[in-house]
């Protein structure tokens, strides 16, 4: 695998998709419909999916591709694949809150090894470099020229004063009950895969998710967090979350910096 070419392509496609998403975001109105599972999908989801899918298939035709918006890809039996959530945080997008992201990742042997998370409304771009180390790029975010990169790393958590980040749209009593097992100094809410990135940068120590997610929701953020020294663990047995599962559905999990004595759930 030419990881340098892969990451340049994934980065560019995420930025291009972000531009298209923001065009629709700033329009007076946009189409919204319900999918078969009653979750919302917008024309921005579909436009970004088409753009990213075409770009990845053209550049990497021999790698399987899984995307949220193409249901015919969801029963592939593969361990190595590209996986895309073209607009993670659709509810945040619909309500014109900025916590939505473009997620693109490579999964190898069930493990997300490279990923890009782009939050176009916030102008934040996180990705793993060709060597698998995670960075946040700052500056103009030009499509064909990589700007200044800041290496990112998880926190060294103070277990007596933890910072937690949790879902903005899906936080519930079970999540609060889990968080209350820890000595928490403060908590913040965020949408989409930004939560993984806040742990990756050390802005939060851990992110528990006791709710439904799919692999395209988590793979890119998982890769970024791993490249920053963090972990994503199943909450039932505290083993590493793996990918390529039947139906691509995730169990409950926690994304965390090392050094926290985690409780299963």
FISEZA-898374 format. One record per atom (N, C-alpha, C, O): atom name; x, y, z. Coordinates in steps of 0.1 Angstrom, whole numbers, plus 5000, padded with zeros to 4 digits. Example, Ala and Ser with C-alpha at 12.3 -4.5 7.8 and 13.67 -1.06 7.14 Angstrom:
# FISEZA-898374
drenvex	c1	c2	c3
N	5132	4943	5078
CA	5123	4955	5078
C	5132	4967	5078
O	5142	4967	5085
N	5128	4978	5071
CA	5137	4989	5071
C	5129	5000	5079
O	5134	5011	5080
//
This chain:
# FISEZA-898374
drenvex	c1	c2	c3
N	5008	4988	5000
CA	5000	5000	5000
C	5009	5013	5000
O	5018	5014	5008
N	5006	5022	4991
CA	5013	5035	4990
C	5005	5044	5000
O	4996	5051	4996
N	5010	5044	5013
CA	5002	5052	5023
C	5003	5067	5020
O	4994	5074	5023
N	5014	5072	5014
CA	5015	5086	5011
C	5005	5090	5001
O	4998	5100	5003
N	5003	5082	4990
CA	4993	5085	4980
C	4979	5084	4986
O	4970	5092	4983
N	4977	5074	4994
CA	4964	5072	5000
C	4960	5084	5009
O	4949	5089	5008
N	4969	5088	5017
CA	4966	5099	5026
C	4964	5112	5019
O	4955	5120	5023
N	4972	5115	5009
CA	4969	5127	5001
C	4956	5127	4994
O	4949	5137	4993
N	4952	5115	4989
CA	4939	5114	4982
C	4928	5115	4992
O	4918	5122	4990
N	4929	5108	5003
CA	4918	5109	5014
C	4917	5123	5019
O	4905	5128	5021
N	4928	5130	5021
CA	4927	5144	5026
C	4920	5153	5016
O	4911	5161	5019
N	4925	5152	5003
CA	4919	5160	4993
C	4904	5158	4991
O	4896	5167	4990
N	4900	5145	4991
CA	4886	5142	4990
C	4877	5147	5001
O	4866	5152	5000
N	4883	5146	5013
CA	4876	5151	5025
C	4874	5166	5024
O	4863	5171	5027
N	4884	5174	5020
CA	4883	5188	5018
C	4873	5192	5007
O	4864	5201	5009
N	4873	5184	4996
CA	4864	5187	4985
C	4849	5184	4989
O	4840	5192	4986
N	4847	5173	4996
CA	4834	5170	5002
C	4830	5180	5012
O	4818	5184	5012
N	4839	5185	5020
CA	4835	5196	5029
C	4830	5208	5022
O	4821	5214	5027
N	4837	5212	5011
CA	4832	5224	5004
C	4818	5222	4999
O	4809	5231	5000
N	4815	5210	4993
CA	4801	5207	4988
C	4791	5207	5000
O	4780	5213	4998
N	4795	5201	5011
CA	4786	5201	5022
C	4783	5215	5027
O	4771	5219	5030
N	4793	5224	5027
CA	4791	5237	5032
C	4782	5246	5023
O	4775	5255	5027
N	4783	5243	5010
CA	4775	5250	5000
C	4760	5247	5003
O	4752	5256	5003
N	4757	5234	5006
CA	4743	5231	5009
C	4740	5236	5023
O	4728	5241	5025
N	4749	5235	5032
CA	4746	5240	5046
C	4742	5255	5046
O	4733	5259	5054
N	4748	5263	5038
CA	4745	5277	5037
C	4734	5281	5028
O	4731	5293	5026
N	4728	5271	5021
CA	4717	5274	5013
C	4704	5277	5021
O	4704	5273	5033
N	4694	5282	5015
CA	4682	5286	5022
C	4674	5273	5026
O	4668	5274	5037
N	4675	5263	5019
CA	4668	5250	5022
C	4675	5239	5016
O	4682	5240	5006
N	4673	5227	5021
CA	4679	5215	5015
C	4670	5203	5018
O	4662	5203	5028
N	4671	5193	5009
CA	4662	5181	5010
C	4666	5172	5022
O	4678	5170	5024
N	4656	5167	5030
CA	4658	5158	5040
C	4648	5147	5039
O	4636	5149	5036
N	4653	5134	5040
CA	4643	5123	5040
C	4648	5113	5050
O	4659	5114	5056
N	4639	5104	5053
CA	4642	5093	5063
C	4647	5081	5056
O	4641	5077	5046
N	4657	5074	5061
CA	4662	5061	5056
C	4653	5050	5062
O	4644	5053	5070
N	4656	5038	5058
CA	4648	5026	5062
C	4649	5025	5078
O	4640	5019	5084
N	4660	5029	5084
CA	4661	5028	5098
C	4656	5041	5106
O	4658	5042	5118
N	4649	5049	5098
CA	4643	5062	5103
C	4654	5073	5106
O	4650	5083	5111
N	4667	5070	5103
CA	4677	5081	5105
C	4676	5090	5093
O	4672	5086	5082
N	4679	5103	5095
CA	4678	5113	5085
C	4690	5112	5075
O	4701	5109	5079
N	4687	5116	5062
CA	4697	5117	5052
C	4694	5130	5044
O	4682	5132	5042
N	4704	5137	5041
CA	4702	5150	5033
C	4709	5149	5020
O	4717	5140	5017
N	4706	5159	5011
CA	4713	5160	4999
C	4728	5162	5000
O	4736	5158	4992
N	4732	5167	5012
CA	4746	5169	5014
C	4753	5156	5017
O	4764	5153	5012
N	4746	5146	5025
CA	4752	5133	5026
C	4754	5126	5013
O	4765	5121	5010
N	4744	5127	5004
CA	4744	5120	4991
C	4754	5126	4982
O	4761	5119	4975
N	4755	5140	4982
CA	4765	5146	4973
C	4779	5143	4977
O	4788	5140	4969
N	4782	5144	4990
CA	4795	5141	4995
C	4799	5126	4993
O	4810	5123	4990
N	4789	5117	4995
CA	4792	5103	4993
C	4796	5100	4978
O	4805	5093	4975
N	4788	5106	4969
CA	4791	5104	4955
C	4805	5109	4951
O	4813	5103	4944
N	4809	5121	4956
CA	4822	5127	4954
C	4833	5118	4959
O	4843	5115	4952
N	4832	5114	4972
CA	4843	5106	4978
C	4844	5093	4972
O	4855	5088	4969
N	4832	5086	4969
CA	4832	5073	4964
C	4839	5072	4950
O	4847	5064	4947
N	4835	5082	4942
CA	4841	5083	4928
C	4856	5085	4929
O	4864	5078	4922
N	4861	5093	4938
CA	4875	5096	4939
C	4883	5084	4944
O	4894	5081	4939
N	4877	5077	4954
CA	4884	5065	4960
C	4884	5054	4950
O	4894	5047	4948
N	4873	5052	4943
CA	4873	5041	4933
C	4882	5043	4921
O	4888	5034	4916
N	4884	5056	4917
CA	4893	5059	4906
C	4907	5057	4911
O	4915	5052	4903
N	4911	5061	4923
CA	4924	5060	4928
C	4928	5046	4933
O	4940	5042	4931
N	4919	5039	4939
CA	4922	5026	4945
C	4911	5016	4941
O	4904	5011	4949
N	4911	5012	4928
CA	4900	5003	4923
C	4901	4989	4929
O	4891	4982	4929
N	4912	4985	4935
CA	4914	4971	4939
C	4910	4970	4954
O	4911	4959	4960
N	4907	4981	4961
CA	4904	4980	4975
C	4888	4981	4977
O	4882	4990	4971
N	4883	4972	4984
CA	4868	4973	4987
C	4864	4986	4994
O	4872	4991	5001
N	4852	4991	4990
CA	4848	5003	4996
C	4834	5001	5003
O	4825	4996	4997
N	4833	5006	5015
CA	4821	5006	5023
C	4817	5020	5026
O	4826	5028	5031
N	4805	5024	5023
CA	4800	5037	5027
C	4787	5036	5033
O	4779	5027	5031
N	4784	5046	5042
CA	4771	5046	5048
C	4759	5047	5039
O	4749	5041	5041
N	4761	5055	5028
CA	4750	5058	5019
C	4748	5047	5008
O	4739	5049	5000
N	4756	5037	5007
CA	4755	5027	4997
C	4752	5014	5003
O	4761	5006	5007
N	4739	5011	5005
CA	4736	4999	5013
C	4740	4986	5007
O	4742	4976	5014
N	4743	4986	4994
CA	4747	4973	4988
C	4761	4969	4992
O	4766	4958	4988
N	4768	4978	4998
CA	4782	4975	5003
C	4782	4970	5017
O	4793	4966	5022
N	4771	4969	5024
CA	4772	4967	5038
C	4773	4952	5042
O	4775	4949	5054
N	4772	4943	5033
CA	4773	4929	5036
C	4785	4923	5030
O	4786	4911	5027
N	4795	4931	5027
CA	4808	4926	5022
C	4815	4918	5033
O	4815	4922	5044
N	4821	4907	5029
CA	4829	4899	5038
C	4844	4902	5036
O	4850	4894	5028
N	4849	4913	5042
CA	4862	4917	5039
C	4869	4921	5052
O	4862	4924	5062
N	4882	4920	5052
CA	4890	4925	5064
C	4898	4937	5061
O	4902	4945	5070
N	4901	4940	5048
CA	4908	4952	5043
C	4898	4960	5034
O	4893	4955	5024
N	4896	4972	5038
CA	4886	4980	5030
C	4888	4995	5034
O	4892	4998	5045
N	4883	5003	5025
CA	4881	5017	5027
C	4867	5019	5032
O	4858	5013	5028
N	4865	5028	5042
CA	4852	5030	5048
C	4849	5045	5050
O	4858	5052	5055
N	4837	5049	5046
CA	4834	5063	5045
C	4821	5067	5052
O	4811	5060	5050
N	4821	5077	5060
CA	4808	5084	5064
C	4809	5098	5058
O	4817	5106	5064
N	4802	5101	5048
CA	4804	5113	5041
C	4800	5125	5049
O	4804	5136	5046
N	4790	5123	5058
CA	4785	5134	5066
C	4781	5128	5080
O	4770	5124	5081
N	4790	5127	5089
CA	4788	5122	5102
C	4783	5133	5111
O	4789	5144	5112
N	4771	5131	5117
CA	4765	5142	5125
C	4754	5149	5116
O	4753	5161	5117
N	4746	5141	5109
CA	4736	5147	5101
C	4726	5155	5109
O	4721	5165	5104
N	4723	5151	5121
CA	4713	5159	5129
C	4719	5172	5133
O	4712	5182	5133
N	4732	5173	5135
CA	4739	5185	5138
C	4739	5194	5125
O	4737	5206	5126
N	4740	5188	5114
CA	4740	5195	5101
C	4726	5201	5099
O	4724	5213	5096
N	4715	5193	5101
CA	4701	5197	5099
C	4698	5209	5108
O	4691	5219	5103
N	4703	5209	5120
CA	4700	5220	5130
C	4710	5231	5129
O	4710	5240	5137
N	4718	5230	5119
CA	4729	5240	5116
C	4737	5243	5128
O	4740	5255	5132
N	4741	5232	5134
CA	4752	5233	5144
C	4764	5227	5138
O	4764	5219	5129
N	4776	5232	5142
CA	4788	5229	5134
C	4795	5216	5137
O	4805	5213	5131
N	4790	5207	5146
CA	4797	5195	5149
C	4794	5184	5140
O	4788	5173	5144
N	4797	5185	5127
CA	4796	5174	5118
C	4809	5173	5111
O	4817	5182	5109
N	4812	5161	5106
CA	4825	5157	5100
C	4823	5149	5087
O	4813	5143	5085
N	4834	5149	5080
CA	4836	5140	5069
C	4846	5129	5074
O	4857	5133	5078
N	4843	5117	5073
CA	4852	5106	5078
C	4856	5096	5067
O	4847	5091	5060
N	4869	5094	5065
CA	4874	5085	5055
C	4885	5077	5062
O	4894	5083	5068
N	4885	5064	5061
CA	4895	5055	5068
C	4898	5043	5059
O	4891	5039	5051
N	4910	5038	5062
CA	4915	5025	5057
C	4915	5015	5068
O	4921	5018	5079
N	4908	5004	5067
CA	4909	4993	5076
C	4917	4982	5070
O	4915	4977	5059
N	4927	4977	5078
CA	4936	4966	5074
C	4935	4955	5084
O	4938	4957	5096
N	4931	4943	5080
CA	4930	4932	5089
C	4921	4935	5101
O	4925	4931	5113
N	4911	4942	5099
CA	4901	4945	5109
C	4905	4957	5118
O	4898	4960	5128
N	4916	4964	5115
CA	4921	4975	5123
C	4921	4988	5115
O	4927	4988	5104
N	4915	4999	5119
CA	4917	5012	5112
C	4931	5017	5114
O	4935	5021	5125
N	4938	5018	5103
CA	4952	5022	5103
C	4955	5036	5098
O	4965	5042	5102
N	4946	5041	5090
CA	4948	5054	5084
C	4934	5061	5084
O	4924	5054	5081
N	4934	5074	5087
CA	4921	5080	5087
C	4922	5095	5086
O	4932	5102	5089
N	4911	5101	5081
CA	4909	5116	5080
C	4896	5119	5086
O	4885	5113	5083
N	4896	5129	5095
CA	4884	5135	5100
C	4884	5150	5097
O	4893	5157	5102
N	4874	5155	5090
CA	4874	5169	5086
C	4861	5175	5091
O	4850	5170	5088
N	4862	5186	5099
CA	4850	5193	5104
C	4849	5206	5096
O	4855	5216	5101
N	4842	5207	5085
CA	4843	5219	5076
C	4837	5231	5083
O	4842	5242	5080
N	4827	5230	5091
CA	4821	5242	5097
C	4830	5248	5108
O	4829	5260	5111
N	4839	5240	5113
CA	4849	5244	5124
C	4863	5247	5118
O	4871	5252	5125
N	4865	5243	5106
CA	4878	5245	5100
C	4889	5236	5106
O	4900	5241	5107
N	4885	5224	5111
CA	4895	5216	5118
C	4897	5203	5110
O	4887	5197	5106
N	4909	5200	5107
CA	4913	5188	5099
C	4923	5180	5106
O	4934	5184	5110
N	4919	5167	5109
CA	4928	5158	5116
C	4930	5146	5107
O	4921	5141	5100
N	4942	5140	5107
CA	4945	5128	5100
C	4958	5121	5104
O	4966	5127	5111
N	4959	5109	5100
CA	4971	5102	5102
C	4980	5104	5090
O	4975	5105	5079
N	4993	5106	5092
CA	5002	5108	5081
C	5006	5094	5075
O	5001	5084	5080
N	5015	5094	5065
CA	5018	5081	5058
C	5023	5071	5068
O	5022	5059	5066
N	5030	5076	5079
CA	5036	5066	5089
C	5026	5062	5099
O	5029	5054	5108
N	5014	5068	5099
CA	5004	5064	5109
C	5004	5073	5121
O	4996	5070	5131
N	5012	5084	5121
CA	5011	5093	5132
C	5001	5104	5130
O	4999	5108	5118
N	4994	5108	5140
CA	4983	5117	5139
C	4987	5132	5140
O	4996	5135	5148
N	4981	5140	5132
CA	4984	5155	5131
C	4971	5162	5130
O	4961	5157	5125
N	4971	5175	5134
CA	4961	5184	5130
C	4967	5195	5121
O	4977	5201	5124
N	4961	5196	5109
CA	4966	5206	5099
C	4960	5220	5102
O	4948	5220	5104
N	4968	5230	5101
CA	4963	5244	5103
C	4965	5252	5091
O	4973	5248	5082
N	4959	5263	5090
CA	4961	5272	5079
C	4950	5272	5069
O	4939	5270	5072
N	4954	5274	5056
CA	4944	5276	5046
C	4936	5263	5042
O	4926	5263	5036
N	4942	5251	5045
CA	4937	5238	5041
C	4934	5237	5026
O	4924	5234	5021
N	4945	5241	5018
CA	4944	5240	5004
C	4943	5226	4999
O	4949	5217	5005
N	4936	5224	4988
CA	4934	5210	4984
C	4946	5203	4979
O	4948	5191	4983
N	4955	5210	4972
CA	4967	5203	4966
C	4980	5207	4973
O	4991	5204	4967
N	4980	5213	4984
CA	4992	5216	4991
C	4990	5215	5006
O	4982	5222	5012
N	4997	5206	5012
CA	4996	5203	5027
C	5002	5215	5034
O	5013	5219	5032
N	4995	5220	5044
CA	4999	5231	5052
C	5007	5227	5065
O	5011	5215	5065
N	5007	5236	5074
CA	5014	5233	5087
C	5007	5222	5094
O	4995	5222	5095
N	5015	5213	5100
CA	5009	5201	5107
C	5014	5202	5121
O	5026	5204	5124
N	5005	5200	5131
CA	5008	5200	5145
C	5006	5185	5150
O	4995	5180	5149
N	5017	5179	5154
CA	5015	5165	5159
C	5006	5166	5171
O	5007	5175	5180
N	4997	5156	5172
CA	4988	5155	5184
C	4990	5143	5192
O	4995	5133	5187
N	4987	5144	5204
CA	4989	5132	5214
C	4979	5133	5225
O	4975	5144	5229
N	4975	5121	5229
CA	4965	5121	5240
C	4971	5126	5253
O	4983	5128	5254
N	4962	5129	5262
CA	4966	5134	5275
C	4973	5124	5284
O	4973	5112	5281
N	4979	5129	5294
CA	4984	5120	5305
C	4973	5122	5317
O	4975	5131	5325
N	4963	5114	5317
CA	4951	5118	5325
C	4954	5118	5340
O	4961	5109	5345
N	4948	5127	5347
CA	4947	5128	5361
C	4935	5120	5365
O	4924	5125	5364
N	4936	5108	5370
CA	4925	5100	5373
C	4916	5105	5384
O	4905	5100	5386
N	4920	5115	5391
CA	4912	5121	5401
C	4905	5133	5396
O	4897	5139	5404
N	4907	5137	5384
CA	4901	5149	5378
C	4900	5148	5363
O	4906	5155	5356
N	4892	5138	5359
CA	4891	5135	5344
C	4882	5144	5337
O	4873	5150	5342
N	4886	5146	5324
CA	4878	5154	5315
C	4871	5144	5305
O	4878	5136	5299
N	4858	5144	5304
CA	4851	5135	5296
C	4843	5143	5285
O	4839	5154	5287
N	4843	5136	5273
CA	4834	5142	5262
C	4824	5131	5259
O	4827	5119	5258
N	4812	5136	5256
CA	4801	5127	5253
C	4793	5132	5242
O	4794	5144	5238
N	4784	5124	5237
CA	4776	5127	5225
C	4767	5139	5228
O	4761	5140	5239
N	4766	5148	5218
CA	4757	5160	5220
C	4742	5155	5217
O	4733	5160	5224
N	4740	5146	5207
CA	4726	5143	5203
C	4721	5130	5210
O	4709	5127	5209
N	4731	5121	5215
CA	4727	5108	5220
C	4730	5105	5234
O	4730	5094	5238
N	4733	5115	5242
CA	4736	5113	5256
C	4724	5109	5264
O	4713	5115	5262
N	4725	5098	5272
CA	4713	5094	5279
C	4717	5090	5293
O	4728	5091	5297
N	4707	5084	5301
CA	4710	5081	5315
C	4721	5070	5316
O	4729	5071	5326
N	4721	5060	5307
CA	4731	5050	5308
C	4745	5055	5307
O	4754	5051	5313
N	4746	5065	5298
CA	4759	5072	5296
C	4763	5079	5309
O	4774	5078	5313
N	4754	5086	5314
CA	4757	5094	5327
C	4760	5084	5338
O	4769	5087	5346
N	4753	5073	5339
CA	4756	5063	5350
C	4770	5058	5348
O	4777	5056	5358
N	4774	5055	5336
CA	4788	5050	5333
C	4798	5061	5337
O	4808	5058	5344
N	4796	5073	5333
CA	4805	5084	5336
C	4806	5086	5351
O	4817	5090	5356
N	4795	5085	5358
CA	4795	5087	5372
C	4804	5077	5380
O	4805	5079	5392
N	4809	5067	5374
CA	4818	5058	5381
C	4832	5063	5383
O	4840	5058	5390
N	4835	5075	5376
CA	4848	5081	5376
C	4848	5094	5383
O	4838	5100	5385
N	4860	5098	5387
CA	4862	5111	5393
C	4864	5121	5381
O	4875	5123	5376
N	4853	5128	5378
CA	4853	5137	5366
C	4853	5151	5371
O	4846	5156	5379
N	4863	5158	5365
CA	4865	5172	5368
C	4855	5181	5360
O	4849	5190	5365
N	4853	5177	5347
CA	4845	5185	5338
C	4841	5176	5327
O	4847	5166	5324
N	4830	5180	5320
CA	4826	5173	5308
C	4822	5183	5297
O	4818	5194	5300
N	4822	5178	5285
CA	4818	5186	5274
C	4810	5177	5264
O	4812	5165	5264
N	4802	5184	5256
CA	4794	5177	5246
C	4800	5180	5232
O	4804	5192	5230
N	4800	5170	5223
CA	4804	5173	5210
C	4796	5163	5201
O	4792	5152	5205
N	4795	5166	5188
CA	4788	5157	5179
C	4799	5150	5170
O	4810	5154	5169
N	4793	5140	5164
CA	4801	5133	5153
C	4814	5127	5158
O	4816	5125	5171
N	4823	5124	5149
CA	4836	5118	5153
C	4846	5129	5159
O	4857	5125	5162
N	4842	5141	5160
CA	4850	5151	5167
C	4853	5146	5181
O	4864	5150	5187
N	4845	5138	5187
CA	4848	5133	5201
C	4861	5125	5201
O	4868	5127	5211
N	4863	5117	5191
CA	4876	5110	5191
C	4887	5119	5190
O	4898	5118	5196
N	4886	5130	5182
CA	4897	5139	5179
C	4899	5148	5192
O	4911	5151	5194
N	4889	5151	5200
CA	4892	5158	5212
C	4900	5149	5222
O	4908	5155	5230
N	4897	5136	5222
CA	4906	5127	5230
C	4920	5127	5224
O	4930	5126	5232
N	4921	5126	5211
CA	4934	5125	5204
C	4943	5137	5207
O	4955	5136	5208
N	4937	5149	5208
CA	4944	5161	5211
C	4947	5164	5225
O	4954	5173	5229
N	4941	5156	5234
CA	4942	5158	5248
C	4933	5168	5254
O	4933	5172	5266
N	4923	5173	5246
CA	4913	5182	5251
C	4902	5174	5259
O	4895	5181	5267
N	4902	5161	5259
CA	4894	5153	5267
C	4902	5140	5270
O	4911	5137	5262
N	4899	5133	5281
CA	4906	5121	5285
C	4899	5109	5280
O	4906	5099	5276
N	4886	5109	5279
CA	4879	5097	5274
C	4865	5100	5269
O	4859	5110	5273
N	4860	5092	5261
CA	4847	5093	5254
C	4840	5080	5255
O	4844	5071	5247
N	4830	5078	5263
CA	4822	5065	5263
C	4810	5066	5254
O	4804	5077	5253
N	4807	5055	5247
CA	4795	5055	5238
C	4787	5043	5242
O	4790	5031	5238
N	4776	5045	5249
CA	4767	5034	5252
C	4754	5036	5244
O	4743	5040	5248
N	4756	5034	5231
CA	4745	5035	5221
C	4749	5030	5208
O	4761	5026	5206
N	4740	5030	5198
CA	4742	5025	5185
C	4752	5033	5177
O	4750	5045	5176
N	4762	5027	5171
CA	4770	5033	5161
C	4773	5022	5151
O	4772	5010	5153
N	4778	5027	5139
CA	4782	5018	5129
C	4797	5020	5126
O	4803	5031	5130
N	4803	5011	5119
CA	4818	5012	5117
C	4822	5025	5110
O	4832	5030	5112
N	4813	5029	5100
CA	4817	5042	5093
C	4816	5054	5102
O	4822	5064	5099
N	4809	5053	5113
CA	4809	5064	5123
C	4822	5066	5130
O	4826	5077	5134
N	4829	5054	5132
CA	4840	5054	5141
C	4854	5052	5136
O	4864	5055	5142
N	4855	5046	5124
CA	4868	5041	5119
C	4878	5052	5117
O	4889	5051	5121
N	4874	5064	5111
CA	4884	5074	5109
C	4888	5080	5122
O	4900	5082	5124
N	4879	5083	5131
CA	4882	5088	5144
C	4891	5078	5152
O	4900	5082	5159
N	4888	5065	5151
CA	4896	5055	5157
C	4910	5055	5152
O	4919	5055	5160
N	4912	5056	5139
CA	4926	5057	5134
C	4933	5069	5139
O	4945	5068	5143
N	4926	5081	5139
CA	4933	5093	5144
C	4937	5091	5159
O	4948	5095	5163
N	4928	5086	5167
CA	4931	5084	5181
C	4942	5074	5183
O	4951	5077	5191
N	4942	5063	5176
CA	4953	5054	5177
C	4967	5060	5173
O	4977	5058	5180
N	4967	5068	5163
CA	4979	5075	5158
C	4984	5085	5168
O	4995	5090	5167
N	4975	5089	5177
CA	4978	5099	5188
C	4981	5092	5201
O	4983	5099	5211
N	4982	5079	5201
CA	4985	5072	5213
C	4973	5067	5222
O	4975	5062	5233
N	4961	5068	5216
CA	4949	5064	5224
C	4945	5050	5220
O	4951	5043	5212
N	4933	5046	5225
CA	4927	5033	5223
C	4912	5034	5222
O	4906	5044	5227
N	4906	5025	5214
CA	4892	5023	5214
C	4888	5009	5218
O	4892	5000	5211
N	4881	5007	5229
CA	4879	4994	5235
C	4864	4991	5236
O	4856	5000	5239
N	4861	4979	5233
CA	4847	4974	5236
C	4844	4976	5251
O	4853	4973	5259
N	4832	4979	5254
CA	4829	4981	5269
C	4825	4968	5275
O	4824	4967	5287
N	4822	4957	5267
CA	4818	4945	5273
C	4830	4937	5279
O	4829	4930	5289
N	4841	4938	5272
CA	4853	4930	5276
C	4866	4938	5276
O	4877	4933	5279
N	4865	4951	5273
CA	4876	4960	5272
C	4887	4955	5263
O	4899	4958	5265
N	4883	4949	5252
CA	4893	4945	5242
C	4891	4955	5230
O	4881	4962	5229
N	4901	4956	5222
CA	4901	4966	5211
C	4890	4964	5202
O	4886	4952	5198
N	4883	4974	5198
CA	4872	4974	5188
C	4877	4970	5175
O	4887	4976	5170
N	4871	4960	5168
CA	4876	4956	5155
C	4865	4959	5145
O	4854	4962	5148
N	4869	4958	5132
CA	4861	4962	5121
C	4860	4951	5110
O	4867	4941	5110
N	4849	4952	5102
CA	4846	4941	5093
C	4836	4932	5099
O	4835	4920	5095
N	4829	4936	5110
CA	4819	4928	5117
C	4807	4926	5108
O	4804	4934	5099
N	4799	4915	5110
CA	4787	4913	5103
C	4778	4925	5105
O	4776	4930	5116
N	4772	4931	5094
CA	4763	4942	5094
C	4771	4955	5098
O	4765	4966	5097
N	4784	4955	5101
CA	4792	4966	5104
C	4787	4974	5116
O	4790	4986	5118
N	4779	4968	5125
CA	4774	4974	5137
C	4784	4973	5149
O	4791	4962	5150
N	4786	4983	5156
CA	4795	4983	5168
C	4788	4980	5181
O	4777	4983	5182
N	4795	4973	5190
CA	4791	4973	5204
C	4793	4986	5211
O	4799	4995	5205
N	4789	4987	5223
CA	4793	4999	5231
C	4808	4999	5233
O	4814	4989	5233
N	4813	5011	5234
CA	4828	5012	5234
C	4832	5025	5242
O	4824	5033	5246
N	4845	5026	5245
CA	4851	5038	5251
C	4863	5041	5243
O	4872	5032	5241
N	4865	5054	5240
CA	4877	5059	5233
C	4885	5066	5244
O	4879	5075	5251
N	4897	5063	5246
CA	4904	5068	5258
C	4919	5069	5257
O	4925	5062	5248
N	4924	5078	5264
CA	4939	5079	5266
C	4943	5067	5276
O	4934	5063	5284
N	4955	5062	5274
CA	4959	5051	5284
C	4960	5057	5298
O	4961	5069	5300
N	4960	5048	5308
CA	4962	5052	5322
C	4950	5054	5330
O	4951	5057	5342
N	4938	5051	5324
CA	4925	5052	5332
C	4921	5037	5335
O	4921	5029	5326
N	4918	5035	5347
CA	4913	5022	5351
C	4898	5020	5347
O	4890	5025	5355
N	4896	5014	5336
CA	4883	5014	5330
C	4874	5004	5336
O	4878	4993	5340
N	4861	5007	5336
CA	4851	4997	5341
C	4843	4992	5329
O	4840	5000	5320
N	4841	4979	5328
CA	4832	4974	5317
C	4818	4978	5319
O	4814	4983	5330
N	4810	4977	5309
CA	4796	4980	5310
C	4788	4970	5301
O	4776	4971	5301
//
